[in-house]
Amino acid sequence: MSVKLRLSRMGNRHRPFYRINAIDSRKQRDGRVIEQLGWFNPLDQNEAQQSELKVDRIAYWLSVGAQPSATVSMLIKRIGLNPTPGTKVEAQPTVQPQA
């Protein structure tokens, strides 16, 4: 089973809101997820409050080889993690979760 870290769309029309999920690559965008890893609100003007991520769980999924999508990779870089799949958890820098 190939796992991807990608977004699933929530919210209303013209008001997008996304959840960041670990999901089987064969599933649909909004299909059954393995684990929810956070959320992303692109309409929020304050970049610090635009997303909330579970840093430790994202680091775990990356360490076991999960492939992040382009947008999730950008969000992971914002919090200071290396989005390269296969990077061991011990090699990731310690990052304080955003408040």
C-alpha positions as a Python dict, from the first residue, in 0.01 Angstrom:
ca = {
    (1, 'M'): (0, 0, 0),
    (2, 'S'): (139, 337, -104),
    (3, 'V'): (52, 617, 137),
    (4, 'K'): (29, 981, 36),
    (5, 'L'): (-3, 1294, 245),
    (6, 'R'): (-261, 1507, 68),
    (7, 'L'): (-550, 1747, 112),
    (8, 'S'): (-919, 1665, 123),
    (9, 'R'): (-1158, 1951, 57),
    (10, 'M'): (-1413, 2064, 313),
    (11, 'G'): (-1610, 2385, 349),
    (12, 'N'): (-1866, 2551, 126),
    (13, 'R'): (-1859, 2672, -231),
    (14, 'H'): (-1616, 2966, -266),
    (15, 'R'): (-1501, 2906, 95),
    (16, 'P'): (-1249, 2623, 74),
    (17, 'F'): (-1110, 2454, 383),
    (18, 'Y'): (-879, 2155, 364),
    (19, 'R'): (-781, 1870, 594),
    (20, 'I'): (-435, 1721, 565),
    (21, 'N'): (-459, 1343, 562),
    (22, 'A'): (-253, 1029, 529),
    (23, 'I'): (-444, 831, 267),
    (24, 'D'): (-397, 530, 42),
    (25, 'S'): (-291, 659, -301),
    (26, 'R'): (-563, 452, -472),
    (27, 'K'): (-845, 621, -280),
    (28, 'Q'): (-1043, 924, -397),
    (29, 'R'): (-952, 1275, -285),
    (30, 'D'): (-1226, 1280, -22),
    (31, 'G'): (-1222, 904, 37),
    (32, 'R'): (-1150, 707, 351),
    (33, 'V'): (-840, 833, 531),
    (34, 'I'): (-586, 647, 743),
    (35, 'E'): (-515, 940, 975),
    (36, 'Q'): (-599, 1310, 989),
    (37, 'L'): (-284, 1518, 1033),
    (38, 'G'): (-413, 1875, 1050),
    (39, 'W'): (-596, 2142, 854),
    (40, 'F'): (-529, 2428, 613),
    (41, 'N'): (-741, 2740, 556),
    (42, 'P'): (-611, 2927, 249),
    (43, 'L'): (-849, 3221, 295),
    (44, 'D'): (-713, 3324, 636),
    (45, 'Q'): (-507, 3643, 594),
    (46, 'N'): (-283, 3570, 895),
    (47, 'E'): (-28, 3317, 770),
    (48, 'A'): (46, 3199, 1126),
    (49, 'Q'): (-318, 3093, 1170),
    (50, 'Q'): (-360, 2951, 819),
    (51, 'S'): (-280, 2595, 920),
    (52, 'E'): (-243, 2359, 1213),
    (53, 'L'): (-38, 2043, 1173),
    (54, 'K'): (49, 1745, 1393),
    (55, 'V'): (425, 1773, 1352),
    (56, 'D'): (517, 1445, 1522),
    (57, 'R'): (271, 1238, 1315),
    (58, 'I'): (377, 1405, 989),
    (59, 'A'): (740, 1328, 1072),
    (60, 'Y'): (642, 966, 1138),
    (61, 'W'): (457, 927, 806),
    (62, 'L'): (748, 1082, 618),
    (63, 'S'): (989, 845, 794),
    (64, 'V'): (799, 540, 672),
    (65, 'G'): (795, 666, 313),
    (66, 'A'): (466, 854, 265),
    (67, 'Q'): (473, 1082, -41),
    (68, 'P'): (349, 1440, 22),
    (69, 'S'): (160, 1628, -249),
    (70, 'A'): (304, 1958, -371),
    (71, 'T'): (80, 2170, -148),
    (72, 'V'): (136, 1953, 160),
    (73, 'S'): (510, 1964, 91),
    (74, 'M'): (494, 2346, 93),
    (75, 'L'): (306, 2341, 425),
    (76, 'I'): (560, 2100, 575),
    (77, 'K'): (846, 2328, 470),
    (78, 'R'): (673, 2623, 642),
    (79, 'I'): (692, 2450, 981),
    (80, 'G'): (1056, 2355, 931),
    (81, 'L'): (1039, 1983, 847),
    (82, 'N'): (1213, 1818, 554),
    (83, 'P'): (937, 1691, 318),
    (84, 'T'): (1159, 1422, 165),
    (85, 'P'): (1006, 1074, 210),
    (86, 'G'): (1221, 827, 401),
    (87, 'T'): (1378, 1088, 632),
    (88, 'K'): (1411, 927, 973),
    (89, 'V'): (1227, 1084, 1267),
    (90, 'E'): (1553, 1125, 1460),
    (91, 'A'): (1698, 1328, 1169),
    (92, 'Q'): (1411, 1579, 1172),
    (93, 'P'): (1477, 1904, 1359),
    (94, 'T'): (1277, 1961, 1675),
    (95, 'V'): (994, 2199, 1593),
    (96, 'Q'): (758, 2360, 1837),
    (97, 'P'): (392, 2320, 1731),
    (98, 'Q'): (222, 2641, 1627),
    (99, 'A'): (-15, 2792, 1880),
}
